[in-house]
Amino acid sequence: GSGAMAGPLCQGWGLGAALRSRAALRPLGLLAPPAALEENPFYGRYRHKIQELRRSSPDVFESRMEKRSEVKRQPVGHSKQGEFIRCMEEKARQIFFAEGLGSKTSKGGFTKDKTLDSVLNVEMVKEKSAEEITQIWNQYFSAKDTVYAVIPADKFDLMWKRAQSCPSFLYALPRKEGYEFFVGQWSGTELHFTSLINVQTQGETAPSQLVLYHYPDLQKEKGIVLMTAEMDSKFLVVHDAQCLANQVQLFYATDRSETYGLVETFNHRSSEFKYMSVVAELEQSGLGKELRPGQASDKS
């Protein structure tokens, strides 16, 4: 894949970088014009590989040779968008750990006690600005099939304060044939979702189908709270998870007292709570319309 070129491109066009790259063959393209290949001091190391490629896949070899002369013709300092993105990805890879590195998994495949340290090299981002960290976080997770966010500290403070007095709420997920209801329950900085049907049938033992992990580690210093998620893909797709995450902001971070009032009613006066009030709020906010799959036009 294109990943092989990320290292050398990222660190300038240096020879050393190309040698450190796992795919030593391709970066050779950046080292010398075709004519000078035999004189390249590193050629000896790769000679057999190159000759093998020349023998076994002459067309691949040719196309790589052509690429090399193209690269040489580009003016110095020329940077294509793709190279920039690969560069960013390479930086992100140094800062992020493989997901859930050494973390304990509970039943249902969710990580127990998931810390920011298990996801991110926290020391490495300490000297970066909030803007840089936001860009890196978004860049990294945008390539993954999941939900993520960077939440401003003051917005998270409001959500957190409210979560203490109102730890659970009922969310509505637009489906083709109506709405499916989910209960979201805060447990520390984790927010666990499970469908209402599960709660009604299995009670306390109902398994989580989505967990949003909030990391306030950088909140004081950088003014941001990082969020990422895990979900059970048997029940939810990313679009569903995103919808639920958006609703958390809608209901817990709102300035409208009527909107947050629904959360208070659910927690403290449950007999007065009406399921359809959530749906009405969703529709009014516009979230409901845009989230309902393929329903916008056919209101028959």
C-alpha positions as CSV (number, residue, x, y, z in Angstrom):
1,G,0.0,0.0,0.0
2,S,1.0,3.7,0.0
3,G,1.9,3.4,3.7
4,A,5.4,2.2,2.7
5,M,6.4,5.7,1.6
6,A,5.3,7.5,4.8
7,G,8.5,7.2,6.7
8,P,11.0,8.7,4.2
9,L,8.6,11.4,2.9
10,C,7.9,12.5,6.4
11,Q,11.5,12.9,7.5
12,G,12.6,14.8,4.4
13,W,14.2,12.9,1.5
14,G,17.1,11.5,3.5
15,L,18.9,8.3,2.7
16,G,18.9,7.2,6.3
17,A,15.1,7.5,6.4
18,A,14.7,5.3,3.3
19,L,17.0,2.6,4.8
20,R,15.0,2.5,8.0
21,S,11.8,2.1,6.1
22,R,10.6,-1.5,6.1
23,A,9.9,-1.3,2.3
24,A,13.4,-0.5,1.3
25,L,12.7,-1.0,-2.4
26,R,10.2,1.7,-3.0
27,P,12.0,4.6,-1.3
28,L,15.1,3.8,-3.4
29,G,13.0,5.6,-6.0
30,L,13.7,8.8,-4.1
31,L,17.4,8.4,-3.9
32,A,18.9,8.8,-7.3
33,P,18.0,9.3,-11.0
34,P,17.8,5.9,-12.8
35,A,21.2,6.3,-14.4
36,A,23.0,6.6,-11.1
37,L,21.4,3.5,-9.6
38,E,24.5,1.2,-10.0
39,E,26.7,3.9,-8.3
40,N,24.4,4.2,-5.3
41,P,26.5,3.1,-2.3
42,F,23.5,1.3,-0.9
43,Y,22.8,-0.5,-4.1
44,G,24.8,-3.6,-3.1
45,R,22.5,-4.2,-0.2
46,Y,19.4,-4.3,-2.4
47,R,21.0,-5.6,-5.6
48,H,19.5,-9.1,-5.3
49,K,16.1,-7.8,-4.4
50,I,16.1,-5.4,-7.3
51,Q,17.2,-8.0,-9.7
52,E,14.7,-10.5,-8.4
53,L,11.9,-7.9,-8.9
54,R,13.3,-7.1,-12.4
55,R,13.1,-10.8,-13.2
56,S,9.8,-11.8,-11.5
57,S,7.7,-8.6,-12.2
58,P,9.3,-6.6,-14.9
59,D,6.3,-4.3,-15.2
60,V,6.3,-3.4,-11.5
61,F,10.0,-2.7,-11.8
62,E,9.5,-0.4,-14.8
63,S,6.6,1.5,-13.2
64,R,8.8,2.1,-10.1
65,M,11.6,3.3,-12.2
66,E,9.3,5.7,-14.0
67,K,8.0,7.0,-10.7
68,R,11.5,7.7,-9.6
69,S,12.3,9.9,-12.5
70,E,9.0,11.7,-12.0
71,V,10.0,12.4,-8.4
72,K,13.3,13.8,-9.4
73,R,11.6,16.2,-11.8
74,Q,9.5,17.7,-9.2
75,P,10.8,21.1,-7.9
76,V,12.3,21.0,-4.4
77,G,9.8,21.8,-1.7
78,H,7.0,20.5,-3.8
79,S,4.4,18.9,-1.5
80,K,1.3,17.1,-2.6
81,Q,-1.7,16.8,-0.3
82,G,-1.3,13.0,-0.2
83,E,2.3,13.3,1.1
84,F,1.2,15.8,3.7
85,I,-1.5,13.5,4.9
86,R,0.9,10.5,5.0
87,C,3.2,12.7,7.0
88,M,0.5,13.5,9.5
89,E,-0.4,9.8,9.7
90,E,3.2,8.9,10.4
91,K,3.3,11.5,13.2
92,A,0.1,10.2,14.6
93,R,1.4,6.7,14.6
94,Q,4.3,7.8,16.8
95,I,1.9,9.4,19.3
96,F,-0.8,6.8,19.4
97,F,-0.4,3.3,20.8
98,A,-2.1,0.3,19.1
99,E,-5.7,0.5,20.4
100,G,-6.1,-1.0,23.8
101,L,-2.5,-1.9,24.3
102,G,-2.4,-4.4,27.2
103,S,-5.8,-3.4,28.3
104,K,-8.2,-5.8,30.1
105,T,-11.3,-6.7,28.2
106,S,-14.6,-7.3,29.9
107,K,-17.4,-9.5,28.4
108,G,-18.8,-8.0,25.3
109,G,-15.3,-7.1,24.1
110,F,-15.2,-3.6,25.8
111,T,-12.0,-2.4,27.5
112,K,-12.1,-2.3,31.3
113,D,-10.6,0.8,33.0
114,K,-9.5,2.2,29.6
115,T,-7.0,5.0,30.3
116,L,-5.8,7.7,28.0
117,D,-2.2,6.3,28.6
118,S,-3.3,3.1,26.8
119,V,-4.3,5.0,23.7
120,L,-2.0,8.0,23.5
121,N,1.6,8.8,24.4
122,V,0.5,11.5,26.9
123,E,4.1,12.7,27.6
124,M,4.6,13.3,23.9
125,V,1.6,15.6,23.6
126,K,2.3,17.6,26.7
127,E,4.3,20.2,24.8
128,K,1.7,20.5,22.0
129,S,-1.0,23.1,21.8
130,A,-4.7,22.2,22.2
131,E,-5.1,22.9,18.5
132,E,-2.4,20.5,17.6
133,I,-3.7,17.8,19.9
134,T,-7.2,18.3,18.4
135,Q,-5.9,17.9,14.9
136,I,-3.8,14.8,15.8
137,W,-6.8,13.2,17.6
138,N,-9.2,13.8,14.8
139,Q,-6.7,12.8,12.1
140,Y,-6.0,9.5,13.8
141,F,-9.6,8.5,14.6
142,S,-11.0,9.7,11.3
143,A,-9.3,6.7,9.7
144,K,-11.0,4.3,12.1
145,D,-14.5,3.0,12.1
146,T,-15.5,4.7,15.4
147,V,-16.9,7.8,17.1
148,Y,-14.5,10.4,18.6
149,A,-14.6,14.0,19.7
150,V,-12.6,16.8,21.3
151,I,-14.9,18.5,23.8
152,P,-14.1,22.0,25.1
153,A,-13.4,21.9,28.9
154,D,-16.3,24.2,29.9
155,K,-18.8,22.1,27.9
156,F,-17.5,18.9,29.5
157,D,-17.7,20.5,32.9
158,L,-21.4,21.2,32.4
159,M,-22.1,17.7,31.1
160,W,-20.1,16.2,34.0
161,K,-21.8,18.2,36.7
162,R,-25.2,17.2,35.3
163,A,-24.2,13.5,35.0
164,Q,-23.6,13.5,38.8
165,S,-27.2,14.3,39.5
166,C,-28.7,12.7,36.5
167,P,-26.6,9.6,35.6
168,S,-29.0,8.1,33.1
169,F,-31.2,9.1,30.2
170,L,-33.3,7.7,27.4
171,Y,-32.1,8.3,23.9
172,A,-34.0,7.7,20.6
173,L,-32.3,6.3,17.6
174,P,-34.2,7.0,14.3
175,R,-34.9,3.8,12.4
176,K,-36.7,3.3,9.1
177,E,-39.8,2.2,10.8
178,G,-39.8,4.5,13.8
179,Y,-37.4,4.9,16.8
180,E,-35.4,2.5,18.8
181,F,-34.8,3.6,22.4
182,F,-31.5,3.3,24.2
183,V,-30.7,3.9,27.9
184,G,-27.4,5.8,28.5
185,Q,-25.9,5.3,31.9
186,W,-22.8,7.2,33.2
187,S,-20.2,5.2,35.1
188,G,-17.4,7.5,36.1
189,T,-16.3,9.2,32.8
190,E,-17.6,6.3,30.7
191,L,-21.1,6.5,29.2
192,H,-22.6,3.1,28.5
193,F,-25.5,2.6,26.2
194,T,-27.8,-0.4,25.9
195,S,-31.2,-0.8,24.1
196,L,-34.3,-0.3,26.2
197,I,-35.5,-3.8,25.2
198,N,-32.3,-5.2,26.8
199,V,-32.8,-3.3,30.0
200,Q,-36.5,-4.4,30.2
201,T,-35.6,-8.0,29.7
202,Q,-32.2,-8.3,31.4
203,G,-32.2,-5.5,33.9
204,E,-28.9,-4.8,35.6
205,T,-27.1,-7.5,33.5
206,A,-28.0,-5.9,30.2
207,P,-24.8,-5.8,28.2
208,S,-23.4,-2.5,26.9
209,Q,-23.7,-2.0,23.1
210,L,-21.7,1.3,23.0
211,V,-19.3,2.9,25.5
212,L,-18.1,6.5,25.1
213,Y,-14.8,7.0,26.9
214,H,-14.1,10.6,28.1
215,Y,-10.5,11.5,29.1
216,P,-10.2,14.7,31.2
217,D,-6.5,14.1,31.7
218,L,-5.6,17.2,29.6
219,Q,-8.6,19.3,30.7
220,K,-6.8,21.6,33.1
221,E,-3.6,22.1,31.1
222,K,-5.1,22.2,27.6
223,G,-8.7,23.1,28.0
224,I,-10.0,20.0,26.1
225,V,-11.5,16.6,26.9
226,L,-10.8,13.8,24.5
227,M,-13.5,11.2,23.7
228,T,-13.5,8.0,21.9
229,A,-15.7,4.9,21.8
230,E,-16.1,1.2,21.5
231,M,-19.2,-0.5,20.1
232,D,-20.8,-3.8,19.5
233,S,-21.0,-3.9,15.7
234,K,-23.6,-6.7,15.8
235,F,-26.1,-4.1,17.0
236,L,-24.9,-0.7,15.9
237,V,-23.1,0.9,13.0
238,V,-20.9,4.0,13.4
239,H,-23.8,6.2,12.1
240,D,-26.0,5.0,15.0
241,A,-23.2,5.5,17.6
242,Q,-22.6,9.0,16.2
243,C,-26.3,9.8,16.5
244,L,-26.3,8.7,20.2
245,A,-23.1,10.7,20.9
246,N,-24.6,13.8,19.3
247,Q,-27.7,13.4,21.5
248,V,-25.5,13.4,24.7
249,Q,-24.3,16.8,23.7
250,L,-27.8,17.9,22.8
251,F,-29.3,16.9,26.2
252,Y,-26.5,17.3,28.7
253,A,-24.6,20.3,27.3
254,T,-27.6,22.4,26.3
255,D,-28.4,25.9,27.4
256,R,-32.1,25.3,27.0
257,S,-33.6,24.5,30.4
258,E,-36.6,22.7,28.7
259,T,-34.2,20.4,27.0
260,Y,-32.2,19.5,30.1
261,G,-35.5,19.4,32.0
262,L,-36.2,16.1,30.2
263,V,-33.1,14.6,31.7
264,E,-34.1,15.8,35.2
265,T,-37.6,14.4,34.8
266,F,-36.3,11.0,33.6
267,N,-34.0,10.8,36.7
268,H,-36.1,12.3,39.4
269,R,-39.8,12.2,38.4
270,S,-39.8,9.1,36.1
271,S,-43.6,8.7,36.3
272,E,-44.0,12.1,34.5
273,F,-41.5,11.2,31.8
274,K,-42.9,10.8,28.3
275,Y,-40.9,8.8,25.7
276,M,-42.1,10.9,22.9
277,S,-40.8,14.1,24.4
278,V,-37.3,12.9,23.5
279,V,-38.4,12.3,19.9
280,A,-40.1,15.7,19.8
281,E,-36.8,17.3,21.0
282,L,-34.8,15.4,18.4
283,E,-37.1,16.5,15.6
284,Q,-37.1,20.1,16.8
285,S,-33.3,20.1,17.0
286,G,-33.0,18.9,13.4
287,L,-31.0,15.9,14.6
288,G,-33.9,13.5,14.1
289,K,-34.5,14.5,10.4
290,E,-31.0,14.2,9.2
291,L,-30.4,11.0,11.1
292,R,-33.3,9.0,9.9
293,P,-32.0,6.8,7.1
294,G,-33.7,7.5,3.7
295,Q,-36.7,9.0,5.3
296,A,-36.4,12.7,4.5
297,S,-38.6,12.6,1.4
298,D,-41.0,9.8,1.9
299,K,-43.3,11.0,4.7
300,S,-46.2,9.0,3.5
